[in-house]
């Protein structure tokens, strides 16, 4: 019954009530007569003329199958296929996805825990210094509302020694000349992210400042000031249609990196002490990712993914060198429910990085280099068990497995992952 019909019935009822005020007994209608007038009002052409339907502009999450309703841990979708279900890494990339989710997630193998209260959320994990293997605990604090999310993250480690004497002293094994010496621990990390949904899409931006190894700044009373720079700044911007994608999901983005690995003495950059030390550079990487469901029913599906990344890297002074690289990342992911209640799920994926083109030009040495290479295939398998609607556990195993007869767990990078989630 539409609004016009209801309005017509209301007029009839109002007229009857008005008539009853004057002469209730003489002019009362029987139930049969009232029903007849209601039917006449409902069939009136003026009251039931068609009204154009206007679809509400309310973005809906992509829930085309039961698979997308599941929130996974890090062992799922390691190749970042946006057509797959969400995992905890994706939530931290688009923090607005935390909105209205209440869960506790624990992952001992990766030293990580996440608590989401539906709006406020927090995460405990570690930051790694890639050039000296040091680690620091890291804290994330965030807020999410439907369509908007933001967080800040920090893993801090630093010390400062002031030597007010006139001779060198040893402080906890570190020699300090008269003056001030401050240090920043490897793994020291500052980060922030923000995400917003609009027109059925999500846009996100994040920034991360990471100290890649222990670095020191010495400002002695006598002698040269020495400052080490072992750090990187990463800025990432991405846009995806995932919230309203039907079958094909895409992500457009760009990443900017500034990497420093150098020592300055009185403001002058020093030559590398070890030729194997990495060079400082800045880099920009535009990319596109796509995900497509190629086979799907209510119990199983296969997803195909492909990413294309174009990278331009310019090396800092005193080097006069640059490189241009194109990387393709094809991947496949399969998942299947087992059992009538769909409490068990098995999933597996495979993918690799294909350096389709790389050009390196060194103007100092006057040489250039071109190459392409298909790297080793990485594979992983995992399973998920869910008890009722509040407890789930996942286990994953993979990466460069079965590279030779009997070499099941000998390849570098092989992982075993275990996680559990409690939902509310």
C-alpha positions in Angstrom: 0.0 0.0 0.0 1.6 3.3 -1.1 1.4 6.7 0.5 -1.4 7.9 -1.8 -3.6 4.9 -0.8 -2.9 5.5 2.8 -3.8 9.2 2.4 -7.0 8.3 0.7 -8.0 5.8 3.4 -7.2 8.5 6.0 -9.5 11.0 4.3 -12.3 8.4 4.3 -11.8 7.6 8.0 -11.7 11.3 8.9 -14.9 11.9 7.0 -16.6 9.1 8.8 -15.4 10.3 12.2 -16.8 13.8 11.4 -20.1 12.4 10.3 -20.3 10.4 13.5 -20.0 13.5 15.6 -23.3 14.8 14.2 -25.4 11.7 14.3 -23.5 8.6 15.4 -26.3 6.1 15.5 -28.2 7.2 12.4 -25.2 7.6 10.2 -22.8 4.8 11.4 -21.4 2.4 8.9 -21.3 -1.3 9.1 -18.0 -3.2 8.9 -19.0 -4.4 5.4 -19.6 -0.9 4.2 -16.3 0.4 5.6 -14.4 -2.5 4.0 -16.2 -1.7 0.7 -15.1 2.0 0.8 -11.5 1.0 1.6 -11.4 -1.3 -1.4 -12.8 1.5 -3.6 -10.2 3.9 -2.3 -7.4 1.4 -2.9 -8.6 0.8 -6.5 -8.9 4.5 -7.3 -6.7 5.4 -10.2 -5.9 8.8 -8.8 -4.5 7.3 -5.6 -2.6 4.4 -7.0 -0.9 6.0 -10.0 2.7 4.7 -10.4 5.5 6.6 -8.7 9.0 6.6 -10.1 11.4 4.5 -7.9 14.5 6.3 -6.7 17.3 4.0 -5.6 18.8 5.2 -2.3 22.5 6.2 -2.7 23.7 4.1 0.2 27.0 2.2 -0.4 26.8 -1.4 0.5 29.7 -3.7 1.3 30.4 -6.3 -1.3 28.7 -9.4 0.2 28.0 -11.3 -3.0 28.8 -14.6 -1.3 29.3 -15.9 2.3 33.1 -15.7 1.7 33.1 -11.9 1.9 31.3 -11.8 5.2 34.4 -13.4 6.9 37.2 -11.4 8.6 40.5 -13.3 8.3 44.0 -13.0 9.8 47.3 -12.3 8.1 47.7 -15.8 6.7 44.8 -15.2 4.3 45.3 -13.2 1.1 49.0 -12.6 1.4 49.0 -11.3 -2.3 46.6 -8.4 -1.5 43.8 -9.5 -3.9 41.1 -6.8 -3.3 38.3 -9.2 -4.5 39.0 -11.5 -1.5 37.5 -11.1 1.9 38.9 -8.6 4.4 41.8 -9.5 6.7 43.4 -7.6 9.5 46.1 -6.0 7.3 43.4 -4.5 5.0 41.6 -3.0 8.0 44.8 -1.3 9.1 45.2 0.0 5.5 41.6 1.3 5.4 40.8 2.0 9.1 37.2 3.0 8.3 36.5 -0.7 7.9 36.8 -1.0 11.7 33.4 0.7 12.1 30.8 -1.4 13.9 33.2 -4.4 14.2 33.7 -5.7 17.7 36.4 -8.4 18.1 39.6 -9.4 19.8 42.3 -10.8 17.5 45.5 -12.5 18.7 48.4 -13.7 16.5 51.3 -15.1 18.6 53.5 -16.1 15.6 53.6 -12.5 14.3 53.5 -10.9 17.8 50.3 -9.0 17.2 47.0 -8.3 18.9 44.0 -6.2 17.8 41.0 -5.0 19.8 38.1 -3.3 18.1 35.2 -1.9 20.2 33.0 -0.9 17.2 34.4 2.6 17.1 37.7 2.9 19.0 40.3 0.3 18.3 43.9 -0.5 19.2 46.6 -2.8 18.1 49.8 -4.1 19.7 52.6 -5.4 17.4 56.3 -4.9 16.7 58.4 -2.8 14.3 61.4 -4.3 12.6 64.7 -2.5 11.7 65.5 -4.3 8.4 69.3 -3.5 8.6 70.2 -4.7 12.1 67.3 -7.0 13.0 66.3 -5.0 16.1 62.7 -4.7 17.2 60.5 -2.4 19.2 57.0 -2.8 20.6 54.5 -0.7 18.7 51.1 0.8 19.8 48.3 1.8 17.5 45.3 3.9 18.6 42.4 4.6 16.2 38.8 5.7 15.8 36.4 4.6 13.1 32.8 5.6 12.2 30.8 4.5 9.2 32.6 6.0 6.3 35.6 7.4 8.2 38.6 6.1 10.1 41.9 7.3 11.4 44.8 6.0 13.6 48.2 7.0 14.9 51.0 4.5 15.6 54.3 4.6 17.5 57.1 2.3 18.5 59.6 4.4 20.4 63.2 3.8 21.4 65.9 6.5 22.1 68.5 7.6 24.6 70.5 10.7 25.3 73.8 11.0 27.3 75.2 14.3 28.4 78.8 14.2 29.5 79.5 17.3 31.5 83.1 16.3 32.4 86.3 16.9 30.5 87.2 13.3 29.6 85.6 10.3 27.8 83.3 8.2 29.8 81.8 4.7 29.3 78.0 4.6 29.8 76.6 1.0 29.6 79.3 0.0 27.2 79.1 3.1 25.0 82.0 5.5 24.9 80.9 9.2 25.1 83.1 12.2 24.6 82.5 15.4 26.5 79.3 16.8 25.1 76.0 15.2 24.1 75.3 12.0 22.3 71.8 10.9 21.4 70.7 7.6 19.8 67.6 6.4 18.1 67.0 2.6 18.2 66.5 0.6 15.1 62.8 0.0 14.6 61.8 3.4 16.0 58.5 4.1 14.1 56.0 6.9 13.7 52.9 6.4 11.5 49.4 7.7 10.8 46.6 6.7 8.5 43.2 8.1 7.4 40.5 6.6 5.2 37.2 8.0 3.9 34.4 6.4 1.9 32.5 8.4 -0.8 30.4 7.5 -3.9 30.8 3.8 -3.1 34.6 3.9 -3.0 37.3 4.1 -0.3 40.2 6.5 -0.3 43.1 6.1 2.1 46.4 7.8 2.9 49.1 6.8 5.3 52.6 7.9 6.3 55.3 6.0 8.1 58.7 7.1 9.4 61.0 4.2 10.3 64.5 4.1 11.6 66.1 1.2 9.8 69.0 0.6 12.1 70.5 2.1 15.3 71.6 5.6 14.5 73.5 8.2 16.6 74.0 12.0 16.7 77.2 13.0 18.5 77.8 16.7 19.3 81.0 16.8 21.3 82.4 19.9 23.0 85.6 19.5 20.9 85.8 17.8 17.5 83.5 17.3 14.6 79.7 16.9 14.9 78.7 13.5 13.5 75.1 12.6 12.5 73.9 9.2 11.1 70.8 8.9 8.9 69.4 5.4 8.8 65.7 6.0 8.1 62.9 5.9 5.6 59.8 7.9 4.9 56.9 6.2 3.1 53.7 7.9 1.9 51.0 5.9 0.3 47.7 7.0 -1.3 45.1 4.5 -2.7 41.5 4.5 -4.0 39.4 1.3 -4.4 35.9 0.4 -5.5 35.8 -2.5 -3.1 32.8 -1.3 -1.0 30.4 -1.6 -3.9 32.3 -3.9 -6.3 30.2 -6.7 -7.8 32.6 -9.0 -9.5 35.7 -7.0 -10.5 37.5 -5.1 -7.8 40.3 -2.5 -8.5 42.6 -0.4 -6.6 44.6 2.6 -7.9 47.4 4.0 -5.8 50.9 5.5 -5.6 53.7 5.2 -3.1 56.5 7.6 -2.3 59.7 6.5 -0.5 62.7 8.5 0.7 65.4 6.2 2.0 68.5 7.5 3.8 71.6 5.5 4.7 74.5 7.9 5.2 76.7 9.6 7.7 77.4 13.3 7.9 80.4 14.9 9.5 80.0 18.7 10.0 77.3 18.6 7.3 79.4 16.8 4.7 78.2 13.3 3.5 80.9 10.7 4.1 81.9 7.9 1.7 80.4 4.5 2.6 82.5 2.6 5.1 81.3 -0.7 3.6 80.6 -1.0 -0.1 77.8 -3.4 0.7 75.8 -0.7 2.5 72.7 0.4 0.6 72.6 3.7 -1.3 70.3 6.5 -0.4 67.5 7.3 -2.8 64.0 8.6 -3.4 61.4 6.6 -5.3 57.8 6.9 -6.6 55.7 3.9 -7.4 52.3 4.3 -9.1 50.3 1.0 -9.2 47.0 -0.7 -10.1 45.6 -3.9 -8.6 42.7 -5.9 -9.8 40.8 -8.9 -8.5 38.2 -11.0 -10.3 36.0 -14.0 -9.2 36.4 -16.5 -12.1 34.6 -19.5 -10.6 32.1 -19.3 -7.7 29.2 -21.1 -6.0 27.9 -21.2 -2.5 30.6 -23.6 -1.3 33.8 -22.6 -3.3 35.3 -19.9 -5.4 38.5 -19.1 -7.3 39.8 -15.5 -7.5 42.4 -14.2 -10.0 44.5 -11.2 -9.2 46.9 -9.0 -11.0 48.9 -6.0 -10.0 51.1 -3.7 -12.1 53.7 -1.5 -10.5 55.9 1.1 -12.2 58.8 2.3 -10.1 61.1 5.2 -10.7 64.1 5.4 -8.3 66.6 8.3 -8.2 69.8 7.9 -6.2 71.0 10.7 -4.0 74.3 12.6 -4.4 77.1 12.0 -4.9 75.7 9.3 -7.2 74.3 10.2 -10.6 72.1 7.1 -11.1 68.5 6.2 -11.7 66.4 3.1 -12.5 63.0 2.4 -14.0 61.3 -0.9 -13.2 57.9 -2.5 -14.2 56.7 -5.3 -12.0 53.7 -7.6 -12.6 52.2 -9.6 -9.8 49.8 -12.3 -11.0 48.1 -14.4 -8.3 45.4 -17.0 -7.7 43.3 -17.7 -4.6 40.9 -20.6 -3.9 38.7 -21.2 -0.9 36.1 -23.8 0.0 33.7 -24.4 2.8 33.6 -28.0 4.3 30.6 -29.4 6.2 26.9 -28.7 6.2 27.3 -25.9 8.8 30.3 -24.4 6.9 32.3 -24.2 10.1 35.5 -25.4 8.3 37.1 -23.5 5.5 40.3 -24.3 3.5 42.1 -21.7 1.4 45.2 -21.6 -0.7 47.0 -19.1 -2.9 49.9 -18.8 -5.2 51.7 -15.8 -6.8 55.0 -14.3 -7.8 56.7 -11.0 -8.7 57.6 -10.8 -12.4 60.1 -8.1 -13.1 58.9 -7.5 -16.6 61.4 -4.7 -17.3 64.2 -2.9 -15.4 66.5 -0.3 -16.8 69.4 1.1 -14.7 71.5 4.1 -15.9 74.7 5.2 -14.1 76.1 8.4 -15.5 79.2 8.4 -13.3 80.4 5.0 -14.6 78.8 5.6 -18.0 77.0 2.2 -18.2 73.4 1.0 -18.5 71.7 -2.3 -17.7 68.5 -3.9 -18.8 66.9 -7.1 -17.4 63.7 -9.1 -16.7 63.1 -12.0 -14.4 60.3 -14.2 -13.2 61.0 -14.8 -9.5 60.3 -17.9 -7.4 56.6 -18.8 -7.0 55.3 -18.4 -3.5 52.5 -20.6 -2.3 50.5 -20.9 0.9 47.7 -23.0 2.3 45.5 -22.5 5.4 42.4 -23.5 7.2 39.8 -21.8 9.4 37.5 -23.3 12.0 34.6 -21.3 13.4 32.7 -22.2 16.5 29.2 -20.8 16.4 29.4 -17.1 15.7 31.9 -15.8 18.2 35.2 -17.9 18.0 37.4 -18.6 15.0 40.9 -20.0 14.7 43.2 -20.0 11.6 46.4 -21.6 10.7 48.5 -21.0 7.6 51.6 -22.6 6.1 53.6 -21.5 3.0 56.0 -19.5 0.9 58.5 -21.2 -1.3 57.5 -24.7 -0.2 58.4 -28.0 -1.9 61.2 -26.4 -4.0 63.0 -29.8 -4.1 62.5 -33.4 -2.9 62.5 -33.4 0.8 63.1 -29.7 1.1 59.8 -29.1 2.8 60.8 -26.5 5.4 64.3 -25.4 4.3 63.5 -22.5 2.0 64.1 -18.9 3.3 60.9 -17.1 4.2 58.8 -20.2 5.0 56.1 -19.3 7.5 53.8 -21.0 9.9 51.0 -18.8 11.1 48.4 -19.2 13.9 45.8 -16.8 15.0 42.5 -16.7 16.9 39.6 -14.2 16.9 36.7 -13.7 19.4 33.8 -11.7 18.0 31.0 -9.9 19.8 
